[in-house]
Amino acid sequence: MDTTTLDLEYQVIRNKPIAKFRYKGTHSKPVRRTVLITGLEQNVITGYEVREGNELRDAEDEVIKSFTKDAILDLERFAASADVCW
């Protein structure tokens, strides 16, 4: 996906902008997520959620969500894909 042609409200980070992970939120089982990262903090990742389970979205739909470190089940894989050390 070429993020330079998207008309987004928030700027997507340039270095490894896509994170893929399984997330255990309030639902009964972990759900696969794919996120275009707009911000990384010590315990939170924020970005455009383009995949939630089997549902795919366009980034232009502007679904911004935040995910906490504690609920990301495959944290090692996420850290490798997003170049983040938590």
CORHUZI-V481094 format. One record per backbone hydrogen bond with DSSP energy under -0.5 kcal/mol. CO is the residue of the C=O (numbers start at 1). NH is the residue of the N-H. If there is no record, write none. Layout:
co = [CO,CO]
nh = [NH,NH]
//
This chain:
co = [1,2,3,6,14,17,19,21,22,22,23,23,31,32,33,34,34,35,35,36,37,39,43,44,45,46,46,47,47,48,48,50,51,52,54,55,58,59,62,63,65,67,68,68,69,71,71,72,73,74,75,76,77,78,79,79,84]
nh = [3,5,6,8,16,37,35,33,73,74,25,31,23,53,21,50,51,19,37,48,13,46,69,41,67,38,39,49,65,36,50,57,34,55,56,52,61,62,64,49,47,45,71,72,72,24,73,75,75,78,79,80,81,82,83,84,86]
//
